[in-house]
Amino acid sequence: MSFDYKKNRVWAENFQIVMQLGLTMVGCILFCLYIGYKLDQWLGTKGIFVSIFILLGVVGGGVVSYRQIIDVFEEKKNRDNKNGEDQ
């Protein structure tokens, strides 16, 4: 069974966007978790910086994901406007 990209283009593009958003969120959270863990190790604290940086990772990942969603909608809007002008 092979994947026909031309036939399933819309589905594949939507799947790509969802994967990109998910990986962006996970990446931001894991990066901040690592930084918080290393700060806790270095300063000898017990979870203060991990908690703070996880919250910062969630907020940062949300902001980046929101910007990516806005970019996708703007691109779709521009493409639709361009197609409407060509007709």
N, C-alpha and C positions, 0 to 999 in steps of 0.2 A: 504494500500500500504506500503510495507516494502522496506528498502534500502538493496540491495544485495551488500555487501562490496567486495566480491570476483569478481563479475561481473564488478563493477565500481571502482576498486582499483586505477587506474591511475587518474581518475577524482577526487576521494576523496583526494588523496595525493596532487594533484595540488591545490585543493581548500584549503587544510590545509596550504600550503605554502603561498598562497595569504592572507589568514586570519592572519597568523602569521606576515607577513610583514606589513599589515595594522594596526594591533594592536600595533606592535612595534613603528611605526611612531606616531600613536595617543598618545601612552603612553609617549614617549619622549617629544612630544610637550606639552601635558597637564602638565607633571611634571615641565618642564621649565616655562610654563605659571604661574603655582602656585608659584614657587620660585620667579619669577620676580614680581608678584603681591604682595607677602609678603614683598619683599625688598622695593617696592614702598610705601607700607603702612608704613613700619618701618622708612624709611628715609624721607617720606613726598614728594616724587617726583611724577610726574604725567605721568606715562607711559614710562619713559626712560628704566627702567629695564625690564618691560614687553616686550617691543620691542626687546631689546637685547637678552633676554632669549628665546623668541619665535624663533628668528633666530638661536640661538644656538641649540634649540630643533630640528629644521628642519635639520640642518647640522648633529647633533648627531644621529638623527633617520635615516638619509640617510646613514651614515657610518655603523651603526649597521645593517640596512637592506641589504646593499651591502655585508657585511660579511656573513650574513645568506644565501644570494643567492650563494655566492662563495662556502660555505659549502655544499649546496644542490648539486651544480654541481660537486664538488669534490667527494661527496658520490656516485652520479650517475656514474661518470667516474670510480671510484674504483669498483663499483658493476658490471659495464659492462666489465671491464678488468678481473675481477675474473670469470665471466661467460664465457668469451672468452677463458680463460686458461683451464677451466674445460672441454670444448668440444673437 
